[in-house]
Amino acid sequence: MVVKNVCCIGAGYVGGPTCSVIAWKCPDINVHVVDKSEMRIKQWNSDKLPIYEPGLDDVVKECRGKNLFFSSDIEKGIKEADLIFISVNTPTKTFGIGKGRAADLKFVEACARKIAEVAEGHKIVVEKSTVPVRAAESISHILSANTRPDVSFQVLSNPEFLAEGTAVTNLLYPDRVLIGGEESAGGDEAVAKLMWIYTHWVPKEKIVTTSTWSSELSKLASNAFLAQRVSSINAISAVCEATGADVSQVAAAVGLDSRIGPNFLQASVGFGGSCFQKDLLNLVYIAECLNLPEVAMYWQQVTDMNEYQRTRFAKRIVECLFNTVTDKTLAVFGFAFKKNTGDTRESPAIYVCSHLLEEGARLNIYDPKVEPKQIEHDLTSSSVTDDPERVQKLFSTYSDPYEAAKDAHAIVVLTDWDEFKNFDYKKMLDSMKRPAFIFDGRKMLDHSALIKLGFHTETVGKRFARNALLRASGEHFPAFSWTP
């Protein structure tokens, strides 16, 4: 049962934290995380890790150089390992068949070919990346087609169920660990060895074993179900704004039903991150390929609703600011797709900011963890603008939120960082243009207090009667009525 050496190909958001926790909880196992990016490996070996996750720094510092190693020597890592995780990116295809929906497995295939080329002895290859159903079969075909007399392989599926911002906690106290393997003696033995690693800290009853294909589909289905809940409550938020209901009250009432529960019923500007959108589109593509158009249309609507919510919020900002934001300064608080991470992949902030920049707004962007270069890359990418030079002139990044709000016409909250709740908004109001607006895309601020201070306050899924009273009394200029 003993596994002495583990190699993880891919030092990203999944491979880095996962293998760091394995090294921490399994001091008897040597863990090598390898990546072809010299820069990324250099960052993992430095005091400033390439990703931000609460608690990750302490884990890495305790194990690095003892039984946790980061290297760009991929071949050595493969040769020495008993078990190899494939944890590389599987982005949505940007061209060719399945463009915009299908997962691009070129990096997974490259890993399989490299393993087949340099492996010695018996290896357990574990598919950690999120992949389409039956991707493990493709890996097995590549490995078996290149098998040498002294080399053999078993391929497992072990999808990750991590939420960025709580990845270390999710790894230490998982709801479940899912392992899929071939239904054979060799497959059972490989599953048992991977189970042995996890049982160093995970109770056996939380380790679930399935067929490889069920394991792969379970990952896609889990993310699809979670995204569906977000889009469902966001759809209700539009109804609430049109009728005068409060989406928070509706969500609380719905969540009390034990069959539904309260999780993922927080209305917002929309979901983001590397998984939900990608996995939904992948599921849509799989359904289309299997000639299941009704299934494909069902899941497509989940991502369509998310896009609608982002666009709806951006249009609301423009309409409230007297139907124009041209040359107006807006302070944007938050650019990461959620709090406690510096990840901006598919962040709603990218799309809302791009819409505002297209309208000619000037944006002062503050985020406590996202690097200015990343913000620049996201907003000037060819996927969001045809004129990056124009966009570059319209936004600035700030390290001080109070400076970002100075002389601004409005504040736009796009990430749910806890620190935003504790800002001195009276101080910000005093330095802003009047009338001052605040648009809370995360439903996280004290709206009553903001209205009392003098902000015209807008949020998702609720209309404020006091805003209307202030307008009627002449204390505020009227905002244009907004129709979803």
Buried (B, 14 or more C-beta within 10 A) or exposed (E): EEBEBBBBBBBBBBBBBBBBBBBBBBEEBBBBBBBBBEEBBEBBBEEEBBBBBBBBBEBBEBBBEEBBBBBBEBEBBBBBBBBBBBBBBBBBBEEEEBEEBBBBBEBBBBBBBBBBEBBEEBBBBBBBBBBBBEBBBBBBEBBEEBEEEEBBBBBBBBBBBBBBBBBBBBBBEBEEBBBBBBEEEBBBBBBEBBBBBBBEBBEEEBBEBBBBBBBBBBBBEBBBEBBBBBBBBBBBBBEBBEEEBBBBEBBEEBBEEEEEEEEBBBBBBBBBBBBBBBBBBBBBBBBBBEEEEEBBEBBBBBBEBBBBBBBBBBBBBBBBBBEEBEEBBBBBBBBBBBBBBBBBBBBBBBBBBBBBBBBEBBBBBBBBBBEBEBBBEBBBEEEBBEEBEEBBEBBBBBEEBBBBBBEBBBBBBBBBBEEBEEBEBEEBBEEBEEBBBBBBBBBBBEBEEBBEBBBBBBBBBBBBEEBEEBBEEEEBEBBEEBEE
